[in-house]
Every structure is written in C-alpha cells, then in structure tokens.
Amino acid sequence: MIGSTSLSPLSFSISVATAYLAHGLILSLITCLMNHSMSGNQGTKTTYLRMWLGHRITNSCHLKFTKLLSGTEAFCIYLRPLGAKVGKYCSIRAINPVLEPKLVSIGNGVHLGDFSRIITGFYSSDGFTSRKVAVQDNVVLGSQSIVLPGSIIQEDVIIGALSVAPVNSVLQRGGVYIGSQSPIMIKNRMHELDERIEEMDPKYKKIVGNLAANLAATTLKARRRYFHRIGVSGKGVLKIFDNIEGFPDHNIFQPWEELPFQHSNSLIVDDDARIDARGAALRILSHKSDRESPLLDMTLKTGKAFYARTISDFATWLVCGLPAREEQVKHAPHIRDAVWMSLRHANSFAELHYYSNICRLFRFTNGQEMYVKFKLRPSDVTISEDSRKVEPIGILPPETGAIPRDSNDTRPLLFLVEDFQT
C-alpha cells in the first residue's frame, strides 16, 4: 500500500510531521486548559485525586510531545501557559516532567543541563509535600543535577553535575557548588581573586591549595571553624613614642602619631580554663578607618618561636597524627620546645607576652630596609615572658583542646572574655 501511494517520500514525511505537530499542539493546549480548570477554584482545597489527575496529564504530554522540544525556546513557551515563570534566553535541556509548573520560577539566562530534575513535590510518610522552587538569573545546573522543593538558587550560581540543591536550601549568589547530600561551595565567583595568589610560584600555590582543602575538609567534619572558633575584640588608639632609638623615619610609625587600631584575642575551645596556645591580632587602621585596607595587619601568639619553619612544614604537621609528630620531633628536637612554649595556663589576656610568627620587611623613608618581628607585652613590666608557662609532661601535648581544666577550677567557661571586656 505504501508503494502504491501517490505521495512522494518528501510529501509523506511533511504530512506525518505536520500531523504529529498538530497532535502535539492540541495535546499541549488540552494540558494547559485542564491544569487551569483544576486549579482555577482557589477556594476549594485540591484533592489528591485531582492532583494525581493533573500530574498524569502533564506527565503524558511531556513524554508524548514536549520532551522533543528540549533545548529550544518552544519548551519555555510551553511552560509559561502552564503557570511557570520562565525568563528570557533560557536553555532547558532534557529535564523531567514539571508536575507543578506554578511552583517553578526560572530567571533570565538559565541553563538546565541534560537530565537535570526540578522537583516541586514528593510523597512521604506525611503525605504529599510541595514547595516553590526559585532559580534566579544566569544559573547553570550541571547534567543530572537535582533541585528539591523549597530551594532558592541565587544569581550566577553553578551547580556541578550529579549535585543536589537540598530541600529548603539557599545557594548563595556566585557560588560554585558540588555534592549530593550537603553541597559544598568550592568557589564564589563574586569574590575578587587575591592578587597575591597570582604572584605565587606553582610549587607554593600547590601547597597553599592543598592546605586550604585540608582545612575545609576538617571544618566540614567538625561543622565549625578549625582555628579561632571564638574570640573577643576591642578598639583603641595606638600612640607612637616621640623617639625610638635606632628606628629610622617610617610612613606609619611616625613620632607622636596616634592611629586607631583593633585588637582581638581568640581561642580554639569554648573553655578558657583549658591549657591552650593564646593568640592576639592587631589591625592598625588609617584615620579614614578603612577596614578593608589596614595600614598593618598582624597575628601574634604566645611562645617565642613557631614550630613550623616553612608553610610546607606546617601543612605536613597539620595532616599528621600524634605518633607521626612525635617521630618528627626526634629529628627536630626544637619543635618540642616551640610547641610547649606556646601553651599557657592563662588568668588574663593582659598578663601574657605575644610574638609574631614571621619576620616582616620594613622600608623606611631614607631607603633603608630592615627585617622586624613584633612583640605585644603587658603594661606591667614585672610580668615575665614565662608568665603562666606550662611545664612539659611528655614529648608533645595532646591534640589542641584535649587537655581538660583542673577538677578544682570553678572559674566560668569564658572568664578570659569577661576579663578582657572589663
């Protein structure tokens, strides 16, 4: 019969395509009308049967016709009459049937990768749960990624392939996220790249990258900051002496200069009575009080020396356990002294001596250069450098924060903070 038809192959193909297109358009129109009719009466609570019927109609239309429109503007046009808010210049690839289009909002310039899924509702032991999903401008969803109910994906976010936007989550603007159960923001494109990173040589940059990744993994595991989890800070005025012997003229440290500064102390644990290294930070500001670009920003700690001589030594020390560290001490005995000297059994932040860990290069107005280290000492000159020193009781102390307070110590948990504030 096909051989006896009077239509040419081209005409026959065009006829079939036209008929299928007409069938698809009619099916899409019926789907839109049915969805509007079933959700038009806002005063009546939607029954599960009506909801199920609407989902079946939408799913059938998607599988029989509209999935063929994936990646084209026609698919966006199809979603809009169903109630979805779809912006301009969107690329929606082969996604799942959107069963609740009225709960979906897609901004301008969004790309939904192949086989990504937008889920506005799901069945659980509590019944059917549905929430709005908002995908804002210029978002990219990787292949097979999933957006769950209640998710808000802010502008310029990138979600990696096989990643998930959890229920009721907010993915921050400019972030690059990967992960399924708890997505991790590995980068934020809204933050300017630190020019110091660009100036690093490849070997140093690799060490810094590995160190940053290790700290990030430790933070995620502990669900809190690894260093300086709590602290206290204050503001004041730094007064320069009228004459510092042997110290040439400097652009910052000028005689009789008074500069605003910020000072803070931090701890790793939430019990001030624990034996721990104590830290202090100083940020010297200009008279304009520009916090983003201080004149001098430095960190100091108790103990005259730092146990790591290079960043490579520090990264190695950080990833090693206590047995490996003790083996390292056998080859470098000075590390033991540096670690124990850092620990203090403090009564007050103001009764400790703090030292900078690294040298800084100072350039003076006369062209002279000098390497300097900083020390922050108590105003009471009778307090020695060994104040509140901890005597070694082994090769190395236990892990940070593992030394408990004395059983007879009844001081408050944050007594150092209270002392600093008074």
C-alpha positions in Angstrom: 0.0 0.0 0.0 2.9 2.3 0.8 4.3 1.5 -2.6 1.1 2.4 -4.4 0.6 5.8 -2.6 0.6 8.8 -4.9 2.6 10.9 -2.3 6.3 11.4 -2.8 8.5 10.4 0.2 9.1 14.1 1.0 5.4 15.0 0.9 4.7 12.0 3.1 7.3 13.0 5.6 6.0 16.5 5.7 2.4 15.2 6.2 3.4 13.0 9.1 5.4 15.7 10.7 2.5 18.2 10.3 0.0 15.7 11.8 2.3 14.9 14.7 2.9 18.7 15.3 -0.8 19.3 15.3 -1.4 16.4 17.7 1.3 17.8 20.0 -0.1 21.3 19.9 -3.6 20.1 20.6 -2.3 17.9 23.4 -0.4 20.8 24.9 -3.5 23.0 24.7 -5.6 20.4 26.4 -3.0 20.0 29.1 -2.9 23.8 29.7 -6.7 24.0 29.9 -7.0 21.0 32.2 -4.4 22.4 34.6 -6.1 25.8 34.7 -9.6 24.3 35.2 -8.4 22.0 38.0 -6.6 24.8 39.8 -8.9 27.7 38.9 -11.1 27.5 42.0 -8.8 28.8 44.7 -11.5 28.5 47.4 -11.6 24.7 47.2 -8.8 22.6 48.6 -7.2 20.5 45.9 -8.0 16.8 46.5 -5.3 14.1 46.0 -7.4 12.6 43.1 -7.5 16.0 41.3 -3.8 16.5 41.9 -3.0 13.0 40.7 -5.0 13.5 37.5 -3.3 16.8 36.8 0.1 15.2 37.3 -0.8 12.3 34.9 -1.9 14.7 32.2 1.2 16.8 32.5 3.4 13.7 32.5 1.7 12.2 29.5 2.0 15.4 27.5 5.7 15.7 28.3 6.5 12.1 27.3 4.5 12.1 24.1 5.4 15.5 22.8 7.1 18.3 24.7 10.2 16.4 25.6 11.1 16.7 21.9 11.2 20.5 22.3 14.0 20.2 24.9 16.8 22.8 24.4 14.6 25.1 22.3 12.6 28.3 23.1 9.5 26.3 22.3 9.8 24.4 25.6 10.0 27.7 27.5 6.9 28.9 25.7 5.1 25.6 26.7 5.9 26.0 30.4 4.6 29.6 30.6 0.9 28.9 29.9 1.1 26.1 32.5 1.9 28.7 35.1 5.7 28.5 35.3 7.7 31.8 35.4 10.4 31.4 32.8 12.7 34.3 31.8 14.4 35.1 28.5 17.3 33.4 26.8 16.9 30.1 28.8 18.3 26.8 27.7 16.3 23.9 29.2 17.6 20.6 28.1 16.1 17.1 28.6 14.6 17.6 32.1 11.9 15.7 33.9 8.2 16.5 33.6 7.5 19.6 35.7 4.3 18.4 37.5 3.7 21.6 39.4 4.6 24.4 36.9 3.0 27.1 39.1 5.6 26.5 41.8 8.6 27.0 39.4 10.3 30.3 38.8 13.3 30.4 36.4 15.1 33.7 35.7 16.9 35.0 32.6 19.8 33.3 31.0 19.4 30.0 32.9 20.8 26.7 31.6 19.4 23.4 32.9 21.7 20.6 31.9 20.8 17.2 30.3 18.7 15.0 32.6 18.6 17.6 35.4 15.5 17.4 37.5 13.3 20.1 39.1 11.2 18.5 41.8 8.5 20.7 43.4 6.9 18.0 45.4 7.2 14.4 46.7 5.3 11.8 48.7 6.5 10.8 52.2 5.0 9.3 55.3 3.5 12.7 56.0 1.7 12.7 52.7 2.4 14.9 49.6 4.7 17.9 50.3 5.2 20.6 47.7 7.1 23.9 47.8 8.2 26.6 45.4 11.5 26.4 43.6 13.3 29.6 42.5 16.1 29.5 40.0 17.4 33.1 39.6 19.2 34.8 36.7 22.3 33.3 35.0 22.3 30.0 36.9 23.9 26.8 35.4 22.7 23.4 36.5 25.0 20.6 35.6 24.0 17.3 34.0 21.8 15.1 36.2 21.7 17.6 39.0 18.5 17.8 41.2 16.7 20.8 42.6 14.4 19.8 45.5 11.3 21.6 46.9 11.9 24.9 48.7 15.3 25.5 47.1 16.3 29.1 46.2 19.3 29.2 43.8 20.5 32.8 43.7 22.0 34.6 40.7 25.2 33.4 39.0 25.3 30.1 40.8 26.8 27.0 39.2 25.8 23.5 40.4 28.0 20.7 39.3 26.9 17.5 37.6 25.2 14.9 39.8 24.8 17.5 42.6 21.8 18.4 44.6 20.1 21.6 45.9 18.6 20.3 49.2 15.1 20.9 50.5 14.6 24.5 51.7 18.2 25.4 50.9 19.6 28.7 49.7 22.6 28.6 47.4 24.5 31.9 47.7 25.0 34.2 44.8 28.0 33.5 42.6 28.8 30.2 44.3 30.1 27.0 42.6 28.5 24.0 44.4 29.2 20.3 44.2 28.0 17.4 46.3 24.8 15.4 46.8 23.8 15.2 50.5 25.3 18.5 51.6 26.6 20.6 48.6 29.9 22.4 49.2 30.6 25.8 47.8 34.1 25.4 46.4 34.4 28.9 45.0 32.5 32.1 44.8 32.9 34.0 41.5 31.6 37.2 43.1 34.8 37.4 45.2 37.8 39.1 43.6 40.8 36.8 43.2 43.5 37.7 45.6 46.4 39.2 43.6 48.9 37.5 46.0 47.7 34.1 44.7 48.6 35.1 41.2 52.1 36.1 42.3 52.8 32.7 43.9 55.1 30.2 42.1 53.5 26.9 41.1 55.0 24.9 44.0 54.0 27.3 46.7 50.5 27.7 45.1 50.1 23.9 45.2 51.0 23.8 48.9 48.5 26.6 49.7 45.8 24.8 47.7 46.3 21.5 49.5 46.4 23.2 52.9 43.2 25.1 52.1 41.5 21.9 51.0 42.6 20.1 54.2 41.3 22.9 56.4 38.0 23.0 54.5 37.6 19.2 55.0 38.4 19.5 58.7 35.9 22.3 59.1 33.1 20.3 57.4 33.8 17.3 59.5 33.8 19.3 62.7 30.9 21.5 61.5 32.7 24.6 62.8 35.9 26.6 62.3 39.1 24.7 62.9 41.1 27.7 64.1 39.9 30.6 66.3 36.4 29.4 66.9 35.6 32.0 69.5 37.2 35.3 70.5 36.8 38.8 71.8 37.8 42.1 70.3 38.1 45.8 71.1 39.1 49.2 69.7 41.7 51.7 70.8 44.3 54.3 69.9 47.9 53.5 69.2 50.3 56.2 70.4 53.8 56.3 69.0 56.7 57.3 71.2 58.3 60.7 70.4 61.7 59.0 69.8 62.6 55.4 69.2 66.4 54.9 69.3 67.8 53.2 66.2 64.5 53.3 64.4 64.5 55.5 61.2 61.6 57.6 60.0 58.7 55.4 58.8 55.5 56.2 56.9 53.3 54.6 59.6 55.3 54.7 62.8 56.0 58.4 63.0 56.8 60.3 66.3 53.8 61.3 68.3 51.4 59.7 65.8 48.1 58.4 67.1 46.4 55.7 65.0 43.1 53.8 65.5 43.5 50.1 65.9 41.6 46.9 66.6 42.8 44.2 68.9 41.4 40.7 69.4 42.1 37.5 71.2 40.9 34.1 70.2 40.6 30.6 71.4 40.1 27.2 69.7 38.0 25.7 72.5 35.0 27.2 74.4 36.5 26.8 77.9 39.0 29.4 78.9 40.4 27.3 81.7 41.8 24.7 79.3 45.5 24.8 78.6 46.0 26.2 75.1 48.1 28.4 73.0 46.8 32.0 73.2 46.7 34.3 70.2 46.3 38.0 69.6 45.7 40.1 66.5 46.4 43.7 65.8 45.0 45.7 62.9 46.3 49.3 62.6 44.0 51.5 60.7 44.3 54.8 59.0 42.4 57.8 60.2 39.9 57.1 57.4 39.1 53.8 59.3 39.2 51.8 56.1 38.8 48.2 57.4 39.3 46.7 54.0 42.9 48.0 53.6 44.5 48.5 57.1 48.0 50.0 57.4 49.3 46.9 59.2 47.6 43.6 59.9 49.4 41.1 62.0 48.8 38.0 64.1 50.8 37.1 67.2 50.8 34.1 69.6 52.3 33.0 72.9 55.8 31.4 72.6 58.8 33.0 71.1 59.0 30.6 68.1 56.6 28.8 65.8 57.0 25.1 65.5 56.9 25.2 61.7 59.7 26.9 59.8 58.0 26.8 56.4 54.5 26.5 55.1 55.4 23.0 53.9 56.3 22.0 57.4 53.1 23.5 58.7 51.0 21.6 56.1 52.8 18.3 56.9 52.3 18.9 60.7 48.6 19.6 60.3 47.8 16.4 58.5 49.9 14.1 60.7 48.6 12.4 63.8 50.3 12.5 67.2 52.5 9.4 66.6 53.9 10.9 63.4 54.5 14.2 65.0 56.5 12.6 67.8 58.6 10.8 65.2 59.2 14.2 63.6 60.3 15.7 66.9 63.1 13.0 67.1 64.7 14.5 64.0 64.0 18.2 65.0 64.0 18.5 68.8 63.4 22.3 68.7 59.8 21.6 67.7 59.0 20.1 71.1 60.2 23.3 72.9 58.3 25.5 70.5 55.0 23.6 71.0 55.2 23.5 74.7 56.4 27.2 75.0 53.2 28.2 73.1 50.9 26.8 75.8 49.7 29.0 78.6 47.5 28.5 81.7 46.1 32.0 81.5 44.4 34.1 84.1 44.1 37.1 81.9 44.9 38.0 78.2 46.6 41.1 79.6 49.2 39.1 81.5 50.8 37.3 78.5 53.6 38.1 76.1 52.7 37.6 72.4 55.1 37.3 69.5 54.8 37.4 65.7 55.4 34.2 63.9 57.2 35.6 60.9 59.6 38.5 60.0 58.3 41.5 58.1 60.3 43.7 55.7 60.1 47.4 56.7 61.1 50.0 54.3 61.9 53.4 55.7 61.7 56.9 54.2 65.5 57.1 53.8 65.5 53.9 51.7 66.8 51.6 54.4 65.3 48.2 54.8 65.0 46.1 58.0 63.5 42.8 58.9 61.4 43.1 62.1 59.4 40.9 64.4 56.7 42.2 66.7 56.1 41.6 70.4 53.0 42.6 72.4 53.8 42.7 76.1 51.8 43.6 79.3 51.8 47.1 80.5 53.0 45.7 83.9 56.8 45.4 83.4 57.1 43.0 86.3 55.3 40.2 84.3 57.9 38.0 82.9 58.0 36.3 79.5 57.4 33.0 81.1 54.2 34.1 82.8 51.7 31.2 83.2 54.1 28.9 81.4 53.2 25.2 81.1 55.8 22.6 82.0 56.2 19.7 79.6 54.8 16.4 80.7 55.6 14.4 77.6 57.1 14.5 74.2 54.2 16.6 72.8 51.0 17.8 74.4 47.7 16.1 73.4 45.6 17.4 70.5 44.5 21.0 70.7 41.8 21.5 73.3 42.2 18.0 74.6 43.7 19.0 78.0 40.8 19.4 80.4 40.5 22.1 83.1 41.6 21.2 86.6 38.8 19.5 88.5 39.0 22.1 91.3 38.8 25.0 88.9 35.4 26.8 89.3 36.0 29.8 87.1 33.4 30.5 84.4 33.8 29.0 80.9 34.6 32.4 79.4 36.3 34.2 82.3 39.1 35.4 79.9 36.5 37.1 77.7 34.8 38.7 80.7 38.2 39.9 82.0 39.1 41.4 78.6 35.8 43.2 78.3 36.2 44.8 81.8 
